[in-house]
Amino acid sequence: MMEAQHQSTGFSEKFAHEDAMRFQTATKMARAAGILLGQKLGRSEQEAKSLGELLLRADLTTPEDAVLHRAIKEAI
């Protein structure tokens, strides 16, 4: 019985870790996309970073990052 409980805890920890890794990846992608977009638009370094932060605050939970794409279109 204890083995099953330990296994269940292990699965929960695994899924929590994977979720945290997905979140970290999404935030890095959004920040990098904003900085790259700002540079391509000829904005200053500070403006590019603020654009990266704006995209970082976009809701990244929708499939295929549709909100991120919409935020990029609005920023242009």
Phi, psi and omega per residue, in radians:
M1 nan -0.746 3.130
M2 -1.129 -0.583 3.137
E3 -1.106 -0.759 3.122
A4 -1.112 -0.687 3.127
Q5 -1.163 -0.713 3.118
H6 -1.140 -0.701 3.129
Q7 -1.129 -0.727 3.116
S8 -1.078 -0.733 3.103
T9 -1.114 -0.680 3.118
G10 -1.093 -0.735 3.101
F11 -1.131 -0.716 3.128
S12 -1.078 -0.763 3.124
E13 -1.127 -0.683 3.140
K14 -1.100 -0.822 -3.131
F15 -1.168 -0.641 3.089
A16 -1.126 -0.710 3.118
H17 -1.143 -0.778 3.130
E18 -1.098 -0.674 3.111
D19 -1.135 -0.726 3.102
A20 -1.114 -0.685 3.135
M21 -1.171 -0.684 3.092
R22 -1.099 -0.726 3.128
F23 -1.116 -0.790 3.132
Q24 -1.073 -0.728 3.132
T25 -1.123 -0.757 -3.140
A26 -1.115 -0.697 -3.134
T27 -1.212 -0.693 3.093
K28 -1.119 -0.710 -3.142
M29 -1.124 -0.767 -3.125
A30 -1.132 -0.777 -3.139
R31 -1.110 -0.796 -3.135
A32 -1.137 -0.691 3.114
A33 -1.096 -0.722 3.127
G34 -1.146 -0.733 3.125
I35 -1.148 -0.770 3.122
L36 -1.104 -0.753 3.121
L37 -1.081 -0.773 3.114
G38 -1.065 -0.700 3.109
Q39 -1.158 -0.738 3.140
K40 -1.144 -0.529 3.117
L41 -1.462 -0.014 3.102
G42 1.361 0.388 3.130
R43 -1.388 2.819 3.098
S44 -1.192 2.918 -3.125
E45 -1.058 -0.726 3.134
Q46 -1.140 -0.731 3.111
E47 -1.143 -0.659 3.108
A48 -1.128 -0.724 3.108
K49 -1.148 -0.684 3.125
S50 -1.190 -0.570 3.046
L51 -1.154 -0.672 3.066
G52 -1.082 -0.711 3.104
E53 -1.195 -0.621 3.094
L54 -1.084 -0.792 3.131
L55 -1.206 -0.522 3.098
L56 -1.116 -0.626 3.135
R57 -1.355 -0.192 3.112
A58 -1.108 2.631 -3.138
D59 -1.288 1.989 -3.067
L60 -1.763 0.284 -3.059
T61 -1.547 -0.204 -3.123
T62 -1.365 2.664 -3.129
P63 -1.047 2.465 3.073
E64 1.039 0.412 3.051
D65 0.959 0.686 -3.114
A66 -1.045 -0.648 -3.133
V67 -1.198 -0.665 3.096
L68 -1.077 -0.773 3.134
H69 -1.105 -0.714 3.122
R70 -1.129 -0.698 3.125
A71 -1.129 -0.647 3.094
I72 -1.131 -0.783 3.134
K73 -1.079 -0.683 3.130
E74 -1.201 -0.555 -3.127
A75 -1.273 -0.450 -3.126
I76 -1.390 nan nan
